[in-house]
Amino acid sequence: MNDRSDFLYPRSRYYGRVKPENMVFNANLQEFAQRVNFICALETGGKLSPEDAYKQIKGLWKQLKRTKKQLGIGQEPFQPEDNNGDDPEAD
């Protein structure tokens, strides 16, 4: 970890279904979690008021929801996992 940002903002590997939108959302979700962790630490240490912490986390949550919607995550829940043309419902 020579790079300071790797230390401060570690990223975990993605093990889910490999699609570009899933990987982008996963990166955004990890960033959200890291930033919430920092806000909680600042509030716990008395550097940030509970109201300010709540407002910041709420803003981050809205941003994450907006990203999810823009990426189309979860909009096609009944889409087959494997699109090889074998549709069991077509018979």
RABEL-V671296 format. One record per backbone hydrogen bond with DSSP energy under -0.5 kcal/mol. CO is the residue of the C=O (numbers start at 1). NH is the residue of the N-H. E is the energy in kcal/mol with one decimal. If there is no record, write none. Layout:
BEGIN
CO:NH:E
CO:NH:E
END
This chain:
BEGIN
3:7:-1.3
4:8:-2.6
5:9:-2.8
13:15:-0.5
17:19:-1.1
19:23:-2.2
20:24:-2.4
21:25:-2.3
22:26:-2.4
23:27:-2.0
24:28:-2.3
25:29:-2.8
26:30:-2.4
27:31:-2.1
28:32:-2.5
29:33:-2.4
30:34:-2.2
31:35:-2.5
32:36:-2.6
33:37:-2.1
34:38:-2.1
35:39:-2.5
36:40:-2.7
37:41:-2.2
38:42:-2.4
39:43:-2.4
40:44:-2.8
41:45:-2.1
42:47:-2.4
42:48:-1.0
43:46:-1.2
49:53:-2.6
50:54:-2.5
51:55:-2.4
52:56:-2.5
53:57:-2.5
54:58:-2.7
55:59:-2.2
56:60:-2.2
57:61:-2.5
58:62:-2.3
59:63:-2.0
60:64:-2.3
61:65:-2.6
62:66:-2.3
63:67:-2.2
64:68:-2.3
65:69:-2.3
66:70:-2.5
67:71:-2.2
68:72:-0.8
68:73:-1.9
69:72:-0.7
72:75:-1.4
76:79:-1.6
81:83:-0.6
82:84:-1.2
85:87:-1.2
86:88:-0.7
87:90:-1.5
88:91:-0.6
END
